[in-house]
Amino acid sequence: LVNDYTDELLAAGLDSAAFSGRSFYDAVLDTTALLGLLPERVADIADHDNDGLPRFIDRYFAAARGTKELPASAMTKWFDTNYHYIVPELAKDSRVELDDSA
């Protein structure tokens, strides 16, 4: 999906394509995942190995929707809108590590 979207933009004449043209679930969670900052509680979920999807996608949706064992992430209204965004779960020792699989 991401590759198709990027290919369409490049075919339309753009020199580069921004990531934020679409979201899997939540724009804040997209950024959190790209920066390698998904919640520690989903870290044990294995990388997804399906071509065309980010490695983090199963952890991403576990954070967004929860699983049988794990609760979903909290949501809040930000940016002076009525839209609820997922709240990142950051710790003092959180490290930014770009995930280029998206």
C-alpha positions in Angstrom: 0.0 0.0 0.0 2.7 2.4 1.0 4.8 1.6 -2.1 1.7 2.0 -4.4 0.9 5.3 -2.9 4.5 6.5 -3.2 4.8 5.2 -6.8 1.6 7.2 -7.7 3.0 10.4 -6.3 6.3 10.0 -8.0 4.6 9.1 -11.3 2.6 12.3 -11.0 5.9 14.2 -11.1 6.9 14.7 -7.5 10.6 14.5 -6.7 9.8 12.8 -3.3 6.8 11.6 -1.4 5.8 12.4 2.2 4.9 9.6 4.5 2.0 11.4 6.1 -0.3 11.1 3.1 -2.1 8.2 4.7 -2.4 6.5 8.1 -2.8 2.9 9.1 -4.9 4.0 12.2 -3.7 7.2 13.9 -1.3 10.0 12.8 0.4 10.3 16.2 0.8 6.5 16.4 2.3 6.5 12.8 5.0 8.9 14.0 5.6 7.0 17.2 6.1 3.8 15.2 8.4 5.4 12.7 10.6 6.7 15.5 10.8 3.2 17.1 8.8 4.4 20.1 5.9 2.0 20.3 5.0 1.0 23.9 7.4 -1.3 25.6 4.4 -3.6 26.5 4.1 -4.6 22.8 7.9 -5.2 22.3 7.6 -9.0 22.5 5.3 -9.1 19.5 7.3 -10.5 16.6 8.1 -8.5 13.4 5.6 -8.9 10.6 7.2 -10.5 7.6 4.6 -9.9 4.9 6.0 -7.9 1.9 4.6 -4.4 1.6 3.8 -3.9 5.3 6.0 -2.4 7.9 7.8 -4.8 10.3 6.1 -3.0 13.2 2.5 -3.4 12.0 1.4 -6.1 14.4 2.9 -4.2 17.4 1.3 -1.0 16.0 -2.2 -2.5 16.0 -1.7 -4.1 19.4 -0.9 -0.6 20.7 -3.9 0.9 18.9 -6.5 -1.7 19.6 -5.1 -3.9 22.3 -5.0 -7.7 22.3 -6.5 -10.4 24.5 -3.6 -9.9 26.9 -2.7 -6.2 26.4 -4.8 -3.1 26.8 -5.1 -0.6 24.0 -3.2 2.7 24.4 -5.0 5.7 25.9 -6.5 8.3 23.6 -6.9 12.1 24.1 -8.0 15.2 22.2 -5.1 17.2 21.0 -4.4 20.1 18.6 -7.6 21.9 19.5 -9.8 19.4 17.6 -12.5 17.0 18.6 -10.4 14.1 17.2 -8.9 11.6 19.6 -5.3 10.7 19.1 -3.3 7.8 20.7 -1.1 9.0 23.5 2.6 7.9 23.1 3.9 5.9 26.0 7.4 7.4 26.5 9.9 6.8 29.3 13.1 8.6 30.4 15.1 5.9 28.7 13.1 5.8 25.4 15.4 5.9 22.4 14.5 7.2 19.0 15.5 4.7 16.3 14.0 5.3 12.8 12.2 2.3 11.4 12.5 2.5 7.7 10.2 -0.5 6.9 7.1 1.7 6.6 
